[in-house]
């Protein structure tokens, strides 16, 4: 007979992978905390925010129209890093207090961390560069 107080075990590698792959939409937040997580809704708000920018300023550069989605995606890469470097004991205390299992992450989370760092830092540098190009030169370099 199962214990009624046990909860589903949350896999740290899967959460980091979800943050890496779909962090801009907040799927890792949905996996970890469910529909009541306010940060999930903040991630999902990037879609109507981008639509509002596109409708409010149709003549604006496409970068500005996509900026809410870009920022949400960059936050997803950062969340993947935070999830991946969290110690297993701290992870279990936060997300698996009554699951009856202990987390034991191995090399796949390291691959997710390296990919998140590479793509996230490259995306951040590109976003800052494009923003400064548009703000200070009017888009003269692209």
C-alpha positions in Angstrom: 0.0 0.0 0.0 1.4 3.4 -0.9 1.8 6.3 1.5 -0.8 9.1 0.8 1.7 11.7 1.8 4.3 10.8 -0.9 4.6 13.1 -3.8 6.0 12.6 -7.3 9.8 12.8 -7.5 11.0 15.8 -9.5 14.0 15.0 -11.7 16.6 17.7 -11.6 18.1 16.8 -15.0 14.6 16.9 -16.6 13.9 20.2 -15.1 17.2 21.7 -16.3 16.6 20.2 -19.8 13.1 21.7 -19.9 14.5 25.1 -18.8 17.2 24.9 -21.5 14.8 23.7 -24.3 11.6 25.6 -23.5 12.5 27.9 -20.6 11.1 30.9 -22.5 7.7 29.4 -22.1 8.2 28.3 -18.5 7.7 24.6 -19.0 10.2 23.9 -16.2 8.1 26.0 -13.9 5.0 24.0 -14.8 6.9 20.8 -14.2 8.2 21.9 -10.8 5.3 23.9 -9.3 2.3 23.6 -11.5 -0.2 26.1 -12.9 -0.2 28.2 -9.8 3.4 29.3 -10.1 3.4 33.1 -10.8 6.7 32.9 -12.7 5.1 30.4 -15.1 2.6 33.1 -15.9 5.3 35.7 -16.2 7.0 33.5 -18.9 3.8 33.0 -20.7 3.0 36.7 -20.6 5.9 37.2 -23.1 3.7 36.0 -25.9 0.9 38.5 -25.6 3.5 41.2 -24.7 5.3 40.6 -28.0 1.9 40.8 -29.8 1.1 44.0 -28.1 4.4 45.6 -29.1 3.9 44.4 -32.7 0.4 45.9 -32.8 1.3 49.1 -31.0 4.3 49.8 -33.1 4.1 48.0 -36.5 6.9 50.2 -38.0 9.3 49.2 -35.2 12.3 46.9 -35.8 11.5 43.2 -35.5 14.0 43.0 -32.6 11.8 45.2 -30.5 8.7 43.1 -31.4 10.5 39.9 -30.3 12.3 41.4 -27.2 9.8 40.1 -24.6 10.2 36.6 -26.0 14.0 37.0 -26.1 14.2 38.2 -22.5 12.0 35.3 -21.4 14.2 32.8 -23.3 17.4 34.3 -21.7 15.7 33.9 -18.3 15.0 30.3 -19.1 18.7 29.7 -19.8 19.6 31.3 -16.5 17.0 29.0 -14.8 18.6 26.0 -16.4 22.0 27.0 -14.9 20.5 27.6 -11.4 18.6 24.3 -11.5 21.7 22.4 -12.8 24.1 23.6 -10.2 21.8 23.1 -7.2 23.1 20.4 -4.9 21.1 17.2 -4.9 20.4 17.5 -1.2 19.1 21.0 -1.5 17.1 20.0 -4.6 15.4 17.1 -2.7 14.7 19.4 0.3 13.0 21.9 -1.9 11.2 19.8 -4.5 11.1 16.2 -3.2 10.6 16.4 0.6 8.2 13.5 0.7 8.9 11.6 -2.5 10.7 8.8 -0.8 13.7 8.9 -3.2 17.0 10.7 -3.3 18.3 12.5 -6.4 21.6 11.4 -7.9 22.5 13.4 -10.9 25.2 12.4 -13.3 26.8 13.7 -16.5 23.7 14.5 -18.5 23.0 17.6 -16.3 26.6 18.7 -17.0 25.8 18.6 -20.7 22.7 20.7 -20.2 24.8 23.2 -18.1 27.4 23.5 -20.8 24.8 24.0 -23.6 22.9 26.5 -21.5 26.1 28.5 -20.8 27.1 28.5 -24.5 23.8 29.4 -26.0 22.6 31.6 -23.2 25.8 33.7 -23.0 25.9 34.0 -26.8 22.3 35.0 -26.9 22.8 37.6 -24.2 25.8 39.1 -26.0 23.9 39.2 -29.3 20.8 40.8 -27.6 22.9 43.5 -25.9 24.8 44.2 -29.1 21.7 44.5 -31.2 19.9 46.6 -28.6 22.9 49.0 -28.4 23.1 49.1 -32.2 19.4 50.1 -32.5 19.5 52.6 -29.6 22.8 54.4 -30.5 23.2 54.0 -34.3 19.6 53.5 -35.4 20.5 50.0 -36.7 23.4 51.1 -38.9 25.2 47.8 -38.4 22.3 45.5 -39.3 
